[in-house]
Amino acid sequence: MTRQDGGMRIWYQSFIDVEAQAPYFKRLRDYIDSVKAPGTTIDVHGIFPPDRFFHPITEFRCAEQTIRNALKAREEGYDAFVIGHFQEPGLHECRGAVDIPVIGLGEAIMHFSCMLGRRIGLITIDPVFIPYHEAQVIGHGLQHRVTGIRAFVADLDRFMRAFEDQEARAGLAADFEAQARPLVAAGADVIVPAGGMPMLLFSQMQPYTIDGAAVIDGISTVTKMAEIAVTLYRITGISAGRNGYYQLAPQGAINDFLGISREMKVQA
C-alpha cells in the first residue's frame, strides 16, 4: 500500500509534437492546469513524430513510444500515466508493464459517460476513425451502450482557427451538431467528442448540450479520473487486477522490449 497524503504527479501523454503544434499544446496544458486539484502536478508530454497519418501503422508506432514513456514515468516516480489520445494505443500493454494506474482517454470518458446517460454517441474528426472506435467500443464491452459513431471533417488548421475566432468555432460546432442530432434522435443521452482537439475546443462552451444531450468535457474528465485513480491506489494499493490480462510483465520481457538484453549481448 502506498502513501495517502501529499500531492501527486501525473504524466499526461499527448500524441502531438509540442514544438510544431505549440499553440494547441499550450492550450491543452493551461486547461489541464485550470481543472486539476491543488497539489497535483500534471506534466504534458508529446510524441515525435506526432500522430499525423491516419493509419494503423502510425497508431502502432505511437503505441511503442507510449509504452516506453509509461516505463519512464514509473521510473521517474510519477503516480499515474494518462494516455491522452482517444484511440489509446498501447493502453493494455502499459497497464501490464507498470504498477501505477494507467488511464486511457477513450476508456475513461466512455465509461464515465455511461454514468451520465443510458446511451452514448461518439463523433470523431474524420470518417477513417469510425472502424477504430467500433473496435474500441467492443474492446471495452460497451457495444450495448453506444447508439452509434459518426464523423465530421476538421483538420488541425480548422481547429486552430476555431480556438481563436468565434465565427470559425460556431461553424465547426454547427458541423459537429449536425452529426450529433441523429445520434440523439436514436436515443443518445451523452455525446462524446472522440478526439482531444474537439474536447478541448468544446470545453470553452460548457455546459454544452445538443437537443438535451450532454456533450462531455473529456479533458477535465480524464484529468479527474486520473486523480481519483491515484487516490484509490493510495488507499487500496491496487492499480489493476493482476491474475489475467494485466498481470505485471516480468523484468525480462521489459528488458527485451527496451532492447537491454540485446545491448548487453553486443557489449559482451
Contacts in CASP RR format, 6 or more apart in sequence:
PFRMAT RR
TARGET T0000
AUTHOR 0000-0000-0000
METHOD contacts of the structure
MODEL  1
MTRQDGGMRIWYQSFIDVEAQAPYFKRLRDYIDSVKAPGTTIDVHGIFPP
DRFFHPITEFRCAEQTIRNALKAREEGYDAFVIGHFQEPGLHECRGAVDI
PVIGLGEAIMHFSCMLGRRIGLITIDPVFIPYHEAQVIGHGLQHRVTGIR
AFVADLDRFMRAFEDQEARAGLAADFEAQARPLVAAGADVIVPAGGMPML
LFSQMQPYTIDGAAVIDGISTVTKMAEIAVTLYRITGISAGRNGYYQLAP
QGAINDFLGISREMKVQA
1 234 0 8 1.000
1 235 0 8 1.000
1 236 0 8 1.000
1 237 0 8 1.000
2 233 0 8 1.000
2 234 0 8 1.000
2 237 0 8 1.000
3 234 0 8 1.000
4 234 0 8 1.000
4 235 0 8 1.000
6 39 0 8 1.000
7 39 0 8 1.000
7 40 0 8 1.000
7 41 0 8 1.000
8 39 0 8 1.000
8 40 0 8 1.000
8 41 0 8 1.000
8 79 0 8 1.000
8 80 0 8 1.000
8 227 0 8 1.000
8 230 0 8 1.000
9 40 0 8 1.000
9 41 0 8 1.000
9 42 0 8 1.000
9 43 0 8 1.000
9 77 0 8 1.000
9 78 0 8 1.000
9 79 0 8 1.000
10 40 0 8 1.000
10 41 0 8 1.000
10 42 0 8 1.000
10 43 0 8 1.000
10 78 0 8 1.000
10 79 0 8 1.000
10 80 0 8 1.000
10 81 0 8 1.000
10 82 0 8 1.000
10 226 0 8 1.000
10 227 0 8 1.000
10 230 0 8 1.000
11 43 0 8 1.000
11 45 0 8 1.000
11 69 0 8 1.000
11 70 0 8 1.000
11 73 0 8 1.000
11 78 0 8 1.000
11 80 0 8 1.000
11 81 0 8 1.000
11 82 0 8 1.000
12 32 0 8 1.000
12 42 0 8 1.000
12 43 0 8 1.000
12 44 0 8 1.000
12 45 0 8 1.000
12 82 0 8 1.000
12 84 0 8 1.000
12 223 0 8 1.000
12 226 0 8 1.000
13 45 0 8 1.000
13 46 0 8 1.000
13 47 0 8 1.000
13 66 0 8 1.000
13 69 0 8 1.000
13 70 0 8 1.000
13 81 0 8 1.000
13 82 0 8 1.000
13 83 0 8 1.000
13 84 0 8 1.000
13 85 0 8 1.000
14 25 0 8 1.000
14 28 0 8 1.000
14 44 0 8 1.000
14 45 0 8 1.000
14 46 0 8 1.000
14 47 0 8 1.000
14 84 0 8 1.000
14 85 0 8 1.000
15 46 0 8 1.000
15 47 0 8 1.000
15 50 0 8 1.000
15 51 0 8 1.000
15 62 0 8 1.000
15 84 0 8 1.000
15 85 0 8 1.000
16 24 0 8 1.000
16 25 0 8 1.000
16 46 0 8 1.000
16 47 0 8 1.000
16 50 0 8 1.000
16 51 0 8 1.000
17 46 0 8 1.000
17 47 0 8 1.000
17 48 0 8 1.000
17 49 0 8 1.000
17 50 0 8 1.000
18 25 0 8 1.000
18 44 0 8 1.000
18 45 0 8 1.000
18 46 0 8 1.000
20 50 0 8 1.000
21 50 0 8 1.000
21 156 0 8 1.000
23 160 0 8 1.000
23 163 0 8 1.000
24 156 0 8 1.000
24 159 0 8 1.000
24 160 0 8 1.000
24 163 0 8 1.000
24 197 0 8 1.000
24 200 0 8 1.000
25 44 0 8 1.000
25 46 0 8 1.000
27 163 0 8 1.000
27 200 0 8 1.000
28 44 0 8 1.000
28 196 0 8 1.000
28 200 0 8 1.000
28 219 0 8 1.000
29 44 0 8 1.000
31 200 0 8 1.000
31 203 0 8 1.000
31 219 0 8 1.000
31 220 0 8 1.000
32 42 0 8 1.000
32 44 0 8 1.000
32 219 0 8 1.000
32 223 0 8 1.000
33 42 0 8 1.000
35 219 0 8 1.000
35 220 0 8 1.000
35 223 0 8 1.000
35 224 0 8 1.000
36 42 0 8 1.000
36 223 0 8 1.000
36 227 0 8 1.000
37 227 0 8 1.000
40 227 0 8 1.000
42 223 0 8 1.000
42 226 0 8 1.000
43 78 0 8 1.000
45 69 0 8 1.000
47 62 0 8 1.000
47 65 0 8 1.000
47 66 0 8 1.000
51 58 0 8 1.000
51 59 0 8 1.000
51 62 0 8 1.000
51 85 0 8 1.000
52 58 0 8 1.000
54 126 0 8 1.000
54 128 0 8 1.000
54 129 0 8 1.000
59 87 0 8 1.000
59 89 0 8 1.000
59 132 0 8 1.000
60 89 0 8 1.000
62 85 0 8 1.000
62 89 0 8 1.000
63 89 0 8 1.000
63 90 0 8 1.000
63 93 0 8 1.000
66 83 0 8 1.000
66 89 0 8 1.000
66 90 0 8 1.000
66 94 0 8 1.000
67 90 0 8 1.000
67 93 0 8 1.000
67 94 0 8 1.000
67 97 0 8 1.000
67 257 0 8 1.000
68 258 0 8 1.000
69 81 0 8 1.000
70 81 0 8 1.000
70 94 0 8 1.000
70 97 0 8 1.000
70 98 0 8 1.000
70 102 0 8 1.000
71 97 0 8 1.000
71 98 0 8 1.000
71 254 0 8 1.000
71 258 0 8 1.000
73 81 0 8 1.000
73 98 0 8 1.000
73 100 0 8 1.000
74 81 0 8 1.000
74 98 0 8 1.000
74 99 0 8 1.000
74 100 0 8 1.000
78 100 0 8 1.000
79 100 0 8 1.000
79 101 0 8 1.000
79 230 0 8 1.000
79 233 0 8 1.000
80 100 0 8 1.000
80 101 0 8 1.000
80 102 0 8 1.000
80 103 0 8 1.000
80 226 0 8 1.000
80 229 0 8 1.000
80 230 0 8 1.000
80 233 0 8 1.000
81 94 0 8 1.000
81 98 0 8 1.000
81 100 0 8 1.000
81 101 0 8 1.000
81 102 0 8 1.000
81 103 0 8 1.000
82 102 0 8 1.000
82 103 0 8 1.000
82 104 0 8 1.000
82 105 0 8 1.000
82 222 0 8 1.000
82 223 0 8 1.000
82 226 0 8 1.000
83 89 0 8 1.000
83 90 0 8 1.000
83 91 0 8 1.000
83 94 0 8 1.000
83 102 0 8 1.000
83 103 0 8 1.000
83 104 0 8 1.000
83 105 0 8 1.000
84 104 0 8 1.000
84 105 0 8 1.000
84 196 0 8 1.000
84 222 0 8 1.000
85 105 0 8 1.000
85 195 0 8 1.000
85 196 0 8 1.000
86 105 0 8 1.000
86 106 0 8 1.000
86 109 0 8 1.000
86 124 0 8 1.000
86 133 0 8 1.000
86 194 0 8 1.000
86 195 0 8 1.000
86 196 0 8 1.000
87 106 0 8 1.000
87 129 0 8 1.000
87 132 0 8 1.000
87 133 0 8 1.000
87 136 0 8 1.000
88 104 0 8 1.000
88 105 0 8 1.000
88 106 0 8 1.000
88 107 0 8 1.000
88 136 0 8 1.000
91 102 0 8 1.000
91 104 0 8 1.000
91 107 0 8 1.000
92 245 0 8 1.000
92 246 0 8 1.000
94 102 0 8 1.000
95 102 0 8 1.000
95 239 0 8 1.000
95 240 0 8 1.000
95 246 0 8 1.000
96 102 0 8 1.000
96 240 0 8 1.000
96 246 0 8 1.000
96 247 0 8 1.000
96 248 0 8 1.000
96 249 0 8 1.000
97 248 0 8 1.000
97 249 0 8 1.000
97 254 0 8 1.000
97 257 0 8 1.000
99 239 0 8 1.000
99 248 0 8 1.000
100 233 0 8 1.000
100 239 0 8 1.000
101 226 0 8 1.000
101 229 0 8 1.000
101 230 0 8 1.000
101 233 0 8 1.000
101 239 0 8 1.000
101 240 0 8 1.000
102 239 0 8 1.000
102 240 0 8 1.000
103 222 0 8 1.000
103 225 0 8 1.000
103 226 0 8 1.000
103 229 0 8 1.000
104 222 0 8 1.000
105 195 0 8 1.000
105 196 0 8 1.000
105 218 0 8 1.000
105 222 0 8 1.000
106 136 0 8 1.000
106 194 0 8 1.000
106 222 0 8 1.000
107 140 0 8 1.000
108 221 0 8 1.000
108 222 0 8 1.000
108 225 0 8 1.000
108 226 0 8 1.000
109 192 0 8 1.000
109 216 0 8 1.000
109 218 0 8 1.000
109 221 0 8 1.000
109 222 0 8 1.000
110 120 0 8 1.000
110 122 0 8 1.000
110 137 0 8 1.000
110 140 0 8 1.000
110 142 0 8 1.000
110 146 0 8 1.000
110 192 0 8 1.000
111 140 0 8 1.000
111 142 0 8 1.000
112 216 0 8 1.000
112 221 0 8 1.000
112 225 0 8 1.000
113 120 0 8 1.000
113 190 0 8 1.000
113 192 0 8 1.000
113 216 0 8 1.000
114 120 0 8 1.000
114 142 0 8 1.000
114 145 0 8 1.000
114 190 0 8 1.000
116 189 0 8 1.000
116 190 0 8 1.000
116 214 0 8 1.000
116 216 0 8 1.000
117 189 0 8 1.000
117 190 0 8 1.000
118 145 0 8 1.000
118 189 0 8 1.000
119 145 0 8 1.000
119 146 0 8 1.000
119 147 0 8 1.000
119 186 0 8 1.000
119 187 0 8 1.000
119 188 0 8 1.000
119 189 0 8 1.000
119 190 0 8 1.000
120 142 0 8 1.000
120 145 0 8 1.000
120 146 0 8 1.000
120 147 0 8 1.000
120 188 0 8 1.000
120 189 0 8 1.000
120 190 0 8 1.000
120 191 0 8 1.000
120 192 0 8 1.000
121 146 0 8 1.000
121 147 0 8 1.000
121 148 0 8 1.000
121 149 0 8 1.000
121 150 0 8 1.000
121 180 0 8 1.000
121 183 0 8 1.000
121 188 0 8 1.000
121 190 0 8 1.000
121 191 0 8 1.000
121 192 0 8 1.000
122 133 0 8 1.000
122 137 0 8 1.000
122 146 0 8 1.000
122 148 0 8 1.000
122 149 0 8 1.000
122 150 0 8 1.000
122 191 0 8 1.000
122 192 0 8 1.000
122 194 0 8 1.000
123 149 0 8 1.000
123 150 0 8 1.000
123 151 0 8 1.000
123 152 0 8 1.000
123 176 0 8 1.000
123 179 0 8 1.000
123 180 0 8 1.000
123 183 0 8 1.000
123 191 0 8 1.000
123 192 0 8 1.000
123 193 0 8 1.000
123 194 0 8 1.000
123 198 0 8 1.000
124 130 0 8 1.000
124 132 0 8 1.000
124 133 0 8 1.000
124 149 0 8 1.000
124 150 0 8 1.000
124 151 0 8 1.000
124 194 0 8 1.000
124 195 0 8 1.000
125 151 0 8 1.000
125 152 0 8 1.000
125 153 0 8 1.000
125 154 0 8 1.000
125 194 0 8 1.000
125 195 0 8 1.000
125 197 0 8 1.000
125 198 0 8 1.000
126 151 0 8 1.000
126 153 0 8 1.000
126 154 0 8 1.000
127 151 0 8 1.000
127 153 0 8 1.000
129 151 0 8 1.000
129 194 0 8 1.000
130 149 0 8 1.000
130 150 0 8 1.000
130 151 0 8 1.000
133 149 0 8 1.000
133 194 0 8 1.000
134 149 0 8 1.000
137 143 0 8 1.000
137 146 0 8 1.000
137 149 0 8 1.000
147 183 0 8 1.000
147 186 0 8 1.000
147 187 0 8 1.000
147 188 0 8 1.000
148 183 0 8 1.000
148 186 0 8 1.000
148 188 0 8 1.000
149 194 0 8 1.000
150 179 0 8 1.000
150 180 0 8 1.000
150 182 0 8 1.000
150 183 0 8 1.000
151 179 0 8 1.000
152 175 0 8 1.000
152 176 0 8 1.000
152 178 0 8 1.000
152 179 0 8 1.000
153 175 0 8 1.000
154 162 0 8 1.000
154 172 0 8 1.000
154 175 0 8 1.000
154 197 0 8 1.000
154 198 0 8 1.000
156 197 0 8 1.000
158 168 0 8 1.000
158 172 0 8 1.000
159 172 0 8 1.000
159 197 0 8 1.000
159 198 0 8 1.000
159 201 0 8 1.000
161 168 0 8 1.000
162 168 0 8 1.000
162 169 0 8 1.000
162 171 0 8 1.000
162 172 0 8 1.000
162 201 0 8 1.000
163 169 0 8 1.000
163 200 0 8 1.000
163 201 0 8 1.000
169 201 0 8 1.000
169 204 0 8 1.000
172 201 0 8 1.000
173 202 0 8 1.000
173 205 0 8 1.000
176 193 0 8 1.000
176 198 0 8 1.000
176 202 0 8 1.000
177 210 0 8 1.000
180 188 0 8 1.000
180 191 0 8 1.000
180 210 0 8 1.000
180 211 0 8 1.000
180 213 0 8 1.000
180 215 0 8 1.000
181 210 0 8 1.000
181 211 0 8 1.000
183 191 0 8 1.000
183 213 0 8 1.000
184 191 0 8 1.000
184 210 0 8 1.000
184 211 0 8 1.000
184 212 0 8 1.000
184 213 0 8 1.000
185 211 0 8 1.000
188 213 0 8 1.000
189 213 0 8 1.000
189 214 0 8 1.000
190 213 0 8 1.000
190 214 0 8 1.000
190 215 0 8 1.000
190 216 0 8 1.000
191 210 0 8 1.000
191 213 0 8 1.000
191 214 0 8 1.000
191 215 0 8 1.000
191 216 0 8 1.000
192 215 0 8 1.000
192 216 0 8 1.000
192 218 0 8 1.000
193 199 0 8 1.000
193 202 0 8 1.000
193 215 0 8 1.000
193 216 0 8 1.000
193 218 0 8 1.000
196 218 0 8 1.000
196 219 0 8 1.000
199 217 0 8 1.000
199 218 0 8 1.000
199 219 0 8 1.000
200 219 0 8 1.000
202 208 0 8 1.000
202 215 0 8 1.000
202 217 0 8 1.000
203 217 0 8 1.000
203 218 0 8 1.000
203 219 0 8 1.000
203 220 0 8 1.000
205 215 0 8 1.000
206 217 0 8 1.000
207 214 0 8 1.000
208 214 0 8 1.000
208 215 0 8 1.000
208 217 0 8 1.000
209 215 0 8 1.000
229 239 0 8 1.000
232 238 0 8 1.000
233 239 0 8 1.000
240 246 0 8 1.000
241 247 0 8 1.000
242 248 0 8 1.000
249 257 0 8 1.000
252 261 0 8 1.000
255 261 0 8 1.000
256 262 0 8 1.000
END
